[in-house]
Amino acid sequence: MFKKLLNDWRNNKDLLYHLTVSELKSNTARTYLGTLWWIVDPILYMAIYYFLVGIVLDRGGDDYAVYLFTGLIPLKWATACMVDATTAISSKARILQQVYVPKLTFILVRLGVNTFKFLVSSVIMVLFLYFSGVDLTVNALNFFILIILNLLLLLPIMIIMAHIGVYLKDIKNMMQYISRTLLYLSPVLFRMESVPANIRDLLYINPFTNFLVSYRNIFLYQGQPLWDNLLIILALSLVLLFIGLRILNKYDKQYAKVI
């Protein structure tokens, strides 16, 4: 299964590259700011929530801006990937009815586009932390390991969402509500320390909680990621990836007929 994945990647890497670049260009082609939106968007996103929680509700404390930024950026990446995945295959009916393309290619394009935007936002985030006086230590280099682990979780989820999206057209709307729910069930707007201990344990069932806490550990607290929890998530991710690839292979010939 994984061998086929590597073979498909080798055989279609040029197509994958061109589709990803094309998708990035189309996202900004009809806007005045163009690629500047990739810089402005995370700043506006953080500013809105900071104004609501930090100023209007007067919650969060003095360092709430940096705390908020380090939570919003990774979660926005995850939710954008999951929402976009719901139409990764179903929106390519014209291509699929003309030529055979491994369906994983379209999913990887959506993953690549959102990951590129996340990396741009991450540069803005790191600069924001630096100019806010946060001391970045060598532990911050774990950021790249966390990205890989996060990708390995997102990919199988996106595969499953893309498959469901072919047969259930409402899944995108449902996923948008789920992404909003994740915002409130993950430690983005609130601090884990402020959550009662019995509820805190339940929040760690959410894999994104473990990632957000890990991101903050390496950037804000000069600590280590939650390695034990992340290894469990990695094992589950690989199982989900295996299942997702099996689903793609099983229904590969049917997608063009259904959409």
Backbone torsions as a table, in degrees:
resi	resn	phi	psi	omega
1	MET	NA	-51.0	-179.6
2	PHE	-71.5	-27.7	176.1
3	LYS	-65.7	-40.6	177.1
4	LYS	-64.2	-37.2	177.6
5	LEU	-60.2	-45.0	179.3
6	LEU	-66.4	-39.6	178.9
7	ASN	-65.0	-42.3	177.8
8	ASP	-63.1	-37.3	-179.9
9	TRP	-66.5	-43.7	179.7
10	ARG	-63.2	-42.7	-175.7
11	ASN	-74.0	-21.6	-174.9
12	ASN	-124.2	18.3	-175.8
13	LYS	-65.3	-34.2	178.0
14	ASP	-67.7	-43.3	177.1
15	LEU	-62.3	-42.3	179.2
16	LEU	-60.4	-43.9	179.9
17	TYR	-62.8	-48.5	-176.6
18	HIS	-67.3	-37.4	178.1
19	LEU	-67.6	-37.5	179.3
20	THR	-66.6	-46.4	178.5
21	VAL	-62.2	-42.8	179.4
22	SER	-61.8	-41.0	179.3
23	GLU	-65.2	-41.3	178.1
24	LEU	-62.9	-42.4	180.0
25	LYS	-66.7	-41.3	-178.1
26	SER	-67.0	-27.3	179.4
27	ASN	-66.6	-24.7	-176.1
28	THR	-119.6	0.3	-173.0
29	ALA	-64.1	-33.1	-174.3
30	ARG	-104.7	19.6	179.2
31	THR	-115.3	151.4	-179.4
32	TYR	-71.6	-37.7	-177.3
33	LEU	-82.2	-19.3	177.6
34	GLY	59.5	-130.8	-177.1
35	THR	-67.4	-15.1	176.9
36	LEU	-62.1	-22.3	178.0
37	TRP	-60.9	-29.3	-179.9
38	TRP	-67.1	-21.4	177.3
39	ILE	-93.5	-42.3	-176.8
40	VAL	-70.3	-39.3	-173.9
41	ASP	-56.0	-52.8	-179.3
42	PRO	-64.2	-31.6	179.6
43	ILE	-68.3	-45.8	178.3
44	LEU	-64.6	-39.9	-179.8
45	TYR	-59.3	-45.8	179.4
46	MET	-69.0	-41.2	-176.5
47	ALA	-61.7	-38.9	-178.9
48	ILE	-62.9	-48.8	-178.3
49	TYR	-70.7	-33.7	177.8
50	TYR	-66.0	-41.0	178.4
51	PHE	-63.0	-43.3	-177.4
52	LEU	-67.4	-50.5	-173.6
53	VAL	-88.6	-45.9	-174.0
54	GLY	-76.7	-33.1	-175.9
55	ILE	-104.4	-55.3	-177.4
56	VAL	-65.2	-49.7	-178.6
57	LEU	-88.6	-10.3	179.0
58	ASP	53.1	49.8	178.8
59	ARG	-121.2	161.2	170.4
60	GLY	107.8	-34.6	-179.7
61	GLY	94.3	-178.4	-173.5
62	ASP	-67.2	-34.4	-177.0
63	ASP	-96.5	22.2	-174.0
64	TYR	-65.7	-31.7	-178.4
65	ALA	-61.6	-47.5	-179.5
66	VAL	-70.9	-35.2	177.4
67	TYR	-62.4	-43.7	-179.4
68	LEU	-65.7	-44.8	-176.5
69	PHE	-61.0	-43.4	-176.9
70	THR	-71.9	-12.2	175.5
71	GLY	-98.1	-40.9	-176.8
72	LEU	-65.7	-43.1	-174.3
73	ILE	-63.1	-50.9	178.2
74	PRO	-64.2	-38.7	-178.3
75	LEU	-70.7	-35.8	177.6
76	LYS	-62.5	-38.4	176.0
77	TRP	-60.8	-47.3	-177.8
78	ALA	-64.1	-47.4	-177.5
79	THR	-68.6	-36.0	177.4
80	ALA	-63.5	-40.9	178.1
81	CYS	-62.1	-45.4	-176.4
82	MET	-68.8	-39.5	178.4
83	VAL	-67.6	-46.3	-179.5
84	ASP	-64.5	-30.5	-178.7
85	ALA	-63.9	-27.2	-175.7
86	THR	-63.4	-22.9	179.1
87	THR	-116.8	12.8	-176.3
88	ALA	-60.1	-40.5	179.4
89	ILE	-95.3	-45.8	-174.0
90	SER	-62.5	-24.5	-179.4
91	SER	-85.7	-0.3	-176.8
92	LYS	-109.2	31.8	-176.4
93	ALA	-57.7	-43.4	-176.8
94	ARG	-61.7	-42.0	179.9
95	ILE	-68.6	-45.2	-175.1
96	LEU	-66.5	-28.0	179.9
97	GLN	-82.6	-6.3	-179.7
98	GLN	-109.9	-36.3	-175.2
99	VAL	-148.2	151.5	178.8
100	TYR	-82.7	128.1	174.9
101	VAL	-134.6	131.2	175.4
102	PRO	-55.1	128.0	-173.6
103	LYS	-63.6	-25.5	178.2
104	LEU	-61.5	-27.4	-179.4
105	THR	-58.4	-45.7	-178.3
106	PHE	-66.0	-34.3	178.7
107	ILE	-70.4	-42.2	178.9
108	LEU	-64.3	-32.3	177.0
109	VAL	-63.0	-47.4	179.0
110	ARG	-63.0	-38.8	177.8
111	LEU	-65.6	-42.6	-179.6
112	GLY	-65.2	-42.1	179.9
113	VAL	-62.3	-49.2	-178.0
114	ASN	-69.6	-31.8	177.3
115	THR	-69.5	-38.6	177.2
116	PHE	-61.8	-43.8	178.2
117	LYS	-63.6	-38.5	178.4
118	PHE	-63.0	-40.7	179.5
119	LEU	-64.9	-39.1	176.1
120	VAL	-63.2	-45.7	178.6
121	SER	-63.2	-34.1	-179.8
122	SER	-66.6	-35.8	175.8
123	VAL	-62.0	-44.1	177.8
124	ILE	-62.5	-41.0	-179.7
125	MET	-62.5	-46.5	-179.1
126	VAL	-63.6	-41.9	177.0
127	LEU	-62.4	-40.8	178.6
128	PHE	-62.5	-42.3	178.6
129	LEU	-64.3	-42.7	-178.7
130	TYR	-62.1	-48.1	-178.2
131	PHE	-75.3	-11.8	174.9
132	SER	-88.8	-0.7	176.4
133	GLY	90.9	12.5	178.9
134	VAL	-77.6	130.7	178.7
135	ASP	-82.0	114.1	178.8
136	LEU	-93.0	120.4	-178.8
137	THR	-104.5	-176.0	-179.8
138	VAL	-63.7	-22.7	178.1
139	ASN	-62.5	-22.6	179.3
140	ALA	-64.3	-20.3	178.8
141	LEU	-67.7	-18.1	174.6
142	ASN	-64.0	-11.1	177.8
143	PHE	-53.9	-40.9	-176.7
144	PHE	-70.3	-33.3	175.6
145	ILE	-68.9	-40.9	178.9
146	LEU	-63.0	-36.9	178.1
147	ILE	-61.3	-45.3	-179.4
148	ILE	-62.8	-45.4	179.0
149	LEU	-63.3	-38.9	178.9
150	ASN	-65.5	-40.8	176.8
151	LEU	-61.2	-41.5	-179.0
152	LEU	-67.8	-22.8	173.4
153	LEU	-82.0	-42.4	-176.2
154	LEU	-67.9	-38.0	-175.3
155	LEU	-58.5	-53.4	179.4
156	PRO	-63.9	-34.2	176.7
157	ILE	-63.1	-41.5	-180.0
158	MET	-66.7	-38.5	178.3
159	ILE	-60.6	-46.1	-179.6
160	ILE	-66.1	-41.1	178.1
161	MET	-64.2	-39.9	179.4
162	ALA	-64.0	-40.6	178.8
163	HIS	-64.3	-48.1	179.9
164	ILE	-61.6	-36.8	-178.1
165	GLY	-62.3	-22.7	177.6
166	VAL	-71.9	-36.2	-173.6
167	TYR	-101.7	-21.2	-178.8
168	LEU	-127.7	100.8	-173.3
169	LYS	-69.0	-22.1	-178.1
170	ASP	-81.2	-2.0	-174.1
171	ILE	-62.8	-31.5	179.8
172	LYS	-64.8	-44.9	177.6
173	ASN	-62.8	-41.2	178.6
174	MET	-63.4	-40.3	-178.5
175	MET	-66.3	-32.0	178.1
176	GLN	-65.9	-38.0	176.6
177	TYR	-69.9	-38.5	178.1
178	ILE	-63.3	-39.7	179.8
179	SER	-64.7	-36.2	176.4
180	ARG	-68.2	-37.9	177.8
181	THR	-63.1	-40.5	178.1
182	LEU	-59.9	-33.8	179.0
183	LEU	-60.3	-37.1	-176.4
184	TYR	-91.0	-19.7	179.1
185	LEU	-95.4	-4.7	176.3
186	SER	-108.2	152.0	-177.5
187	PRO	-75.5	68.5	177.8
188	VAL	-99.8	-55.6	-177.6
189	LEU	-88.3	-16.0	-178.6
190	PHE	-125.9	162.8	178.8
191	ARG	-96.1	139.8	-179.9
192	MET	-60.8	-31.7	-178.8
193	GLU	-64.6	-24.8	-177.6
194	SER	-85.5	-5.8	-178.4
195	VAL	-90.5	135.0	176.6
196	PRO	-54.5	144.4	-173.6
197	ALA	-56.3	-39.8	-177.7
198	ASN	-67.8	-32.8	177.9
199	ILE	-81.1	-32.4	-178.8
200	ARG	-58.3	-41.3	179.2
201	ASP	-62.2	-37.5	179.1
202	LEU	-66.6	-35.7	-179.1
203	LEU	-64.8	-28.0	179.8
204	TYR	-73.2	-10.3	173.0
205	ILE	-66.3	-30.6	175.6
206	ASN	-71.6	115.1	-177.0
207	PRO	-59.2	-30.4	-178.4
208	PHE	-70.5	-24.4	173.0
209	THR	-60.5	-44.5	-179.7
210	ASN	-64.1	-37.6	178.1
211	PHE	-69.9	-43.6	-178.5
212	LEU	-64.8	-42.3	176.8
213	VAL	-62.3	-39.0	-180.0
214	SER	-66.8	-43.0	177.5
215	TYR	-59.2	-43.4	-178.9
216	ARG	-70.5	-35.6	178.5
217	ASN	-58.0	-45.6	-174.9
218	ILE	-77.3	-28.3	-177.3
219	PHE	-93.8	-44.8	-172.0
220	LEU	-96.4	-30.1	-171.7
221	TYR	-117.0	8.2	177.5
222	GLN	52.6	36.0	-178.1
223	GLY	-111.2	-163.2	-178.6
224	GLN	-107.6	154.6	172.6
225	PRO	-63.8	168.7	177.3
226	LEU	-81.9	75.3	-170.6
227	TRP	-57.2	-43.6	-177.5
228	ASP	-60.5	-47.2	179.3
229	ASN	-65.5	-39.1	-177.9
230	LEU	-68.4	-32.5	176.8
231	LEU	-66.8	-38.0	175.7
232	ILE	-63.8	-43.7	178.7
233	ILE	-63.5	-37.6	177.7
234	LEU	-61.5	-45.1	179.4
235	ALA	-61.0	-43.9	178.2
236	LEU	-65.4	-36.2	179.4
237	SER	-63.4	-41.7	-180.0
238	LEU	-67.3	-36.1	176.0
239	VAL	-65.3	-45.6	178.6
240	LEU	-63.4	-37.0	178.5
241	LEU	-63.6	-42.9	177.7
242	PHE	-60.5	-45.5	179.0
243	ILE	-63.6	-44.6	-179.2
244	GLY	-61.8	-42.5	179.0
245	LEU	-67.0	-35.8	176.4
246	ARG	-62.7	-40.8	179.0
247	ILE	-64.0	-45.1	179.3
248	LEU	-59.9	-44.1	-179.6
249	ASN	-65.2	-39.4	-177.5
250	LYS	-66.8	-40.5	-175.1
251	TYR	-102.4	8.9	-173.8
252	ASP	-51.9	-44.3	-175.9
253	LYS	-80.4	-13.2	-175.0
254	GLN	-92.0	-23.4	-173.9
255	TYR	-58.5	-44.2	-178.0
256	ALA	-61.9	-32.8	179.7
257	LYS	-74.4	-36.9	-175.5
258	VAL	-74.4	-42.0	-175.9
259	ILE	-85.4	NA	NA
